[in-house]
Amino acid sequence: MAPGKPVDPDPPACPLLGLAGDPRTRFTFPHAGHRCHATRRPIGIQLAWQSRYCLSAEFVACDRFQALVPKSEALARLAAS
């Protein structure tokens, strides 16, 4: 890492991503234990999807996220990341 370059301690990730028994806890890397909490029953997410959407600023493009969060809020979250 280059000296003086800040490290983002909390990289962007979908707020709906969490563990099956603990929706507020997630790993910073794709993991089989992650679940999407956009539905009443949390569902598993493919590792490639997690990498592309859930664990990046691209989570605002996810159809499940968009169904729950108003577009204006999604855009504000994207701008803040």
N, C-alpha and C positions, 0 to 999 in steps of 0.2 A: 504494500500500500504506500502511496506517495505521502511524504511527510506533510503535515498541515491540511490534509484533505479530510473533511469531516465524514464520519460514518453515520448513516441514518440508523438510529437504534431501533426504530420501528418502521420497517419498510411498508409501503402500502399493501393492504390486503382487504378482502371483503369482510365486512362486519358480520356477515351471515355464516362465515366459515368457523367451525369449532369442532370439538371432539364430541362423540356421541353423548357422553354423560356430563359434559361441561362445555356448553356452547360459547363460553367466553375465553376458552383456552384453545390455542392452535400452535402448530409448529410453524417455523418460518420457511419450511421446505415441504414439497408434496409428501403426503403420508397417507397410508391406507386407513388410518384411524380418523381422518377428517370427515366431517359430515357437513352438508349444506342444511342450514336451519331456516330456509325460506318456506318450508312446508311444515305442517303440523307434526309429521314424523320425519325427523332428519334423514336425509338420504346420502348414500355414498357418492363420491365424486372421483372420476378417473384421474389418475396422476397427471396426465398430459393436460387435462382441463384445469386442474389446480394450478399448474405451472403457468399456463397461458392467461387465465383469468383470475382465479381466486387469490393468488399470491402476487398480484401485480396491480398496477393502477388500472388495468383493463377490466377489473371486476365490474365497473360501471356499465360495461357493454353486455354483461350477462343477462339473459332473459329473465331468470329467476330474481335477480337483484332488481331489475327494472320493473318487474311486476309489483314489487313491494315498496319501492322508494320512488317518490315523485321525481320527474325528470329534472326539475330545477335543483333539487337536492343532490342528485347524482352528478350533475354538471359542477356544482359547487365543490363536491368531494374530489372530482377529477382535477379541478383547478388548484385545489389546496395540496395535492400530492406532487 
